[in-house]
Amino acid sequence: MTVGSAFWIAAVRARESERADRLFDDPFARELAGERGFTTMAASERATGSENPYLPVRVRWFDDLATAARDVTQVVLLGAGLDTRPYRLDLPATLDWYEVDRAEVFATKEPVLAQATPRCRRHTVAADLNTDWATPLLDAGYQAGAQTLWLAEGLFFYFAEDQIVTLLETSARLCGPGSRFAADVTGTTGLDSPAMQPYRKWCAANGFPPPFGSDDPAALFRAGGWHPGHITAPGAADANHGRLHPQPEGVVPGRSHFVTAVI
């Protein structure tokens, strides 16, 4: 996730939190987003012509996964951005929650959260996911070989396929049996659309890979050493909340997917 997109997603969370029928409540999101986040959100919605109902559903899906994971001792949020789950979710006080992202992200985030108390043991890990992030994670107290829940929300879209596979391989090497990895995987439909061209040009000009998508998320996880478990499409009964056009469960070619894989 780019720094700019972190502000944008915080603005999405802030707006959702202010709805009467909100899917979650993030009391920190508005301050974290700031003017930059709301400006970016408005620009994105002008480009697509509408509000994106998928993003709040995605946040809620990862929320539910995190709160249900009572069998793990540690959670690692890769590309944490301006996420605030340790402060707003009902998590065990004994849970170790590790956030991995670049130092400049935490420089923005930590002052906003300075007076708040996390509900679990939160650890920040300043590291670039394109370099050696495993060493800083271990230095922060992560227990190698323990049962772990890995979360990658909105992350794979910004990486090249070989980078994603390396990320999956590294996480698989670090954790023990019973661990899970959850991620959203964008489908290929729309990646070459006119609306995506400005972002593609920005990526090319700034040395970033083009937007990533796959219509075979199971193969992607297998390549990284994980066994695909539950795969669903946003809009399916377990990923909808009345916000999206109904979709069947399982893999829907061309669509984005929410994937949970196991070791």
Secondary structure as GFF3:
##gff-version 3
##sequence-region A 1 263
A	DSSP	alpha_helix	3	17	.	.	.	ID=ss1
A	DSSP	alpha_helix	29	48	.	.	.	ID=ss2
A	DSSP	alpha_helix	54	68	.	.	.	ID=ss3
A	DSSP	beta_strand	74	78	.	.	.	ID=ss4
A	DSSP	alpha_helix	85	88	.	.	.	ID=ss5
A	DSSP	beta_strand	96	101	.	.	.	ID=ss6
A	DSSP	alpha_helix	103	113	.	.	.	ID=ss7
A	DSSP	beta_strand	121	126	.	.	.	ID=ss8
A	DSSP	alpha_helix	134	139	.	.	.	ID=ss9
A	DSSP	beta_strand	148	152	.	.	.	ID=ss10
A	DSSP	three_ten_helix	156	158	.	.	.	ID=ss11
A	DSSP	alpha_helix	161	174	.	.	.	ID=ss12
A	DSSP	beta_strand	180	185	.	.	.	ID=ss13
A	DSSP	three_ten_helix	194	196	.	.	.	ID=ss14
A	DSSP	alpha_helix	197	206	.	.	.	ID=ss15
A	DSSP	alpha_helix	217	223	.	.	.	ID=ss16
A	DSSP	beta_strand	227	232	.	.	.	ID=ss17
A	DSSP	beta_strand	257	262	.	.	.	ID=ss18
###
